[in-house]
C-alpha cells in the first residue's frame, strides 16, 4: 500500500456515505517529530499511554479501542508538505507507520468483522500554492527507532 496525495473532498464524501468517522490531522506548522506526535495525539484522540515514539503510534493505530464505535475511520492528513520537506526521514517513517496500520485493518485487524481504516494525504487545493512532484521519499527504513 502506498499513500499517494489525492483530492480530499471525494474521500470525505465516500467516508461519510459509508458511515465512517473522519479524523483530520492537520500538520500545518509541524517541523519536528515531537510536534508531529503531539499533533497526532490531539487529532487522533490517542490515549495517554501513547508516547512520542513510532512503535507506540503503530501499536495505537492497530488498536483503536479508545475511539467511539464506527463502521470505519478515515484519517485525512492535511498541510503535510512542510513537514515532509523539512524532515524527510521522519516523514518516511510516519508514512510507513500509516501504511502498516492500513494494511493491518485491511487484513481483518484484530479479528473477525473489524472496522475499516484508511488514510488520505490531502493534495493541496487549486490555488493553494505550487505542488511539485511527490513527497520527498528517503530509502525504505527497515526498523523504526525511538
N, C-alpha and C positions, 0 to 999 in steps of 0.2 A: 504494500500500500504506500502510495506517495501522496503527500499533501501538495496540491497544486493550487496557486491562487485562482480564485473564481469570484464571480459576482455574488454578493451576499443576499440580495433580495430573493432570488429563486430558492436558495437553500432555506431561508427563513420561512418562506411560504410553504415549502414542502414539509418542513418540520411541524409547522402549525397545523397543516392539514392532517398529518399523521398523529397528532396529539402529543407530540414531543415537547419537552421543556427546553427552552433555549437559554444558554448561559453565555453572556458576552464577556470576552476577555479583551479589554482594550489595553494595548501596550504602548500607547502614546506617552512619550517621556521616559520610558523604562530604558535604562542603559547599563544595568548590572544584573548579575544572577540574583542577588538579594532582592532587588527591586522586582524582578520577574516573579520570584517565589512569593513575595508579599502580594503582588497583583493577582497571581493565581489563587492564593488563599482567599482573598476578598471576593473575586469574581466567581470562583467555582464553589465558594462556601465550604472550603476544606476544613476538616476537623483540626483541632489544635495539635494533635499528635503528628500532623504532617510537618516535618521540619523543613529546613531550607536546603534539601538535597534532592538529587534526581531520583534516587531509589525510593524515597518516601513519596514523592509525587507519583511515580509509576505505580506504587502499591495502592495509593489512594484512588487513582483512576481505574484500577481493577476492582475496586470495592463499591463505591457509590452508595453504600447503605445509608449514609448520613443525609442524602438528598430525599426529598419527598418522592413518592412513587410516581412514575410516568411511563408511558409506552416506550420512551427513549429520550436521549439527551443529545442536543446539538451544541457543541462549543464553537462559537463564532469568534475567531481571533481577528481583531481589527488593529490598525495602526502598528503593524508589526515590523515594517521595513526598517525603521530606525534601529531597533534592537538587532535585527538580523544583520544589518550592515556594520553596527558597532561591535558586536560580539558574535562573529560568525561561528566560532567553535561551540559556544554555548547554545546558539540558535540551532545548530545541527543536532546537538544532544536533546534539546527541547522537542524538536520535530520527531526525533527518534522515539522519545517517550510517548508523544501523542500517537504516532503510528502504531506502536506496540499496544496501546490502550484500544485503539480502533480494531486492530486485528484480534485482540483478546475477546472483545464483545462480539465481533463478527463470528468468532468461532464458538459461540454459545455462552461465553462468560463463565460465571460461577456455577452453572448448572442449567438444567432444562428450562426453557421459556424465559430466559433473562431478557431485559430490555435492550434496545438498540443504543448505540453510541457512535457519534460521528463528529468530525472536526472539519471546519471550513476556514481556510485562510482567506479573509476578505480581500479581494482585489480593490484597490482604490477606485472610487467613482470617477467618472469622466470629469476632468477639470480639477481633480484633486492633486495635481502635481504630476511630474513625469514618472513614468513607470518604465524601467529599462530591464529587460530580461527577467530571469527567475531570481529567487532569493539566493544570497550567497550560500554556497554549499562547501563545507570542508569535507575531507575524506571521511567515509563512514567510520564512526567510532565503534570499537569492539566492546568496550566496557565503560560504563558510566562511572565517573568519580565524584565523590562528595557532593 
